[in-house]
Amino acid sequence: MNKALADGDDELPWETLRYLIGEAMYGGRVTNDFDRRVMMCYLEEFCGDFIFDTNQQFYFSQAGHDYKVQAHDTLEQYMDAIEEIPLFTNPGVFGLHANAEIIYFTNYAKELWRNTLEMQTSDGGEAGGMNKEEYITSVATDIQSKLPELFDTYNIKKKFEVPTPT
């Protein structure tokens, strides 16, 4: 983009930008063919001269969420408008099923634990060091100590006279 500006080009090289973003930067990370198609579709939808069309403001609406950036006079005003767009949105905004968020968080948690385990010391047991099992036990114990106490559902139901199913 800077080169196009420096050369005084009339148009931005959108095809090149889409290729760099979709293939070079993220292409190796997106291994599923369907995911690659979705990513390329997003790039086609949101990367082009049409985003600068003063007669057609940028507007995106999906699943009850409206995103629009009104015309402004300065770059700072545009940046402020973009900052107001929520950082976290539900998958429906992108046309995805609600399970996509569940899968994302599940995979994120698994990856977090996998990385935590990889950072641990080996089972060699150097002087004063903690092996993996001890570390895992200490982390699990720490997490359990922070959890609230379990409800005594039997006595709560008894106190409020809630019938128990038989």
Secondary structure, 3 states (H helix, E strand, C coil): CHHHHHHCCCCCCHHHHHHHHHHHHCCCCCCCHHHHHHHHHHHHHHCCHHHHCCCCCEEEEECCEEEEECCCCCHHHHHHHHHCCCCCCCHHHHCCCCHHHHHHHHHHHHHHHHHHHHCCCCCCCCCCCCCHHHHHHHHHHHHHHHCCCCCCHHHHHHHCCCCCCC
